[in-house]
Amino acid sequence: MASNSRKNTKKRPPATELKKPRRNQLTALGVTEVDYKDVHLLRTFISERGKIRSRRITGLTPQQQRQVATAIKNAREMALLPVVGPA
């Protein structure tokens, strides 16, 4: 009969130790309103494929994420940013 001994008995560290501190780029830059004409700022929230990065990646608040998404969509409409289309 095989014994039920476990080889790895170490516990994982708590999730609070694994989390990195959130970095909010807009607050760090002192931006209160996101403008669709500020293409340099908006490019930091777009992936190399042209997709809008999620809140989990950017570390923005929900309100800031909505402002960024709306500004990116407006900039795409005005042809300031590339539009993502079928490949």
Secondary structure in CASP SS format (residue, H / E / C, confidence):
PFRMAT SS
TARGET T0000
AUTHOR 0000-0000-0000
METHOD secondary structure of the structure
MODEL  1
M C 1.00
A C 1.00
S C 1.00
N C 1.00
S C 1.00
R C 1.00
K C 1.00
N C 1.00
T C 1.00
K C 1.00
K C 1.00
R C 1.00
P C 1.00
P C 1.00
A H 1.00
T H 1.00
E H 1.00
L H 1.00
K C 1.00
K C 1.00
P C 1.00
R C 1.00
R C 1.00
N C 1.00
Q H 1.00
L H 1.00
T H 1.00
A H 1.00
L H 1.00
G C 1.00
V C 1.00
T C 1.00
E C 1.00
V C 1.00
D C 1.00
Y C 1.00
K C 1.00
D C 1.00
V H 1.00
H H 1.00
L H 1.00
L H 1.00
R H 1.00
T C 1.00
F C 1.00
I E 1.00
S C 1.00
E C 1.00
R C 1.00
G C 1.00
K C 1.00
I E 1.00
R C 1.00
S C 1.00
R H 1.00
R H 1.00
I H 1.00
T H 1.00
G C 1.00
L C 1.00
T C 1.00
P H 1.00
Q H 1.00
Q H 1.00
Q H 1.00
R H 1.00
Q H 1.00
V H 1.00
A H 1.00
T H 1.00
A H 1.00
I H 1.00
K H 1.00
N H 1.00
A H 1.00
R H 1.00
E H 1.00
M C 1.00
A C 1.00
L C 1.00
L C 1.00
P C 1.00
V C 1.00
V C 1.00
G C 1.00
P C 1.00
A C 1.00
END
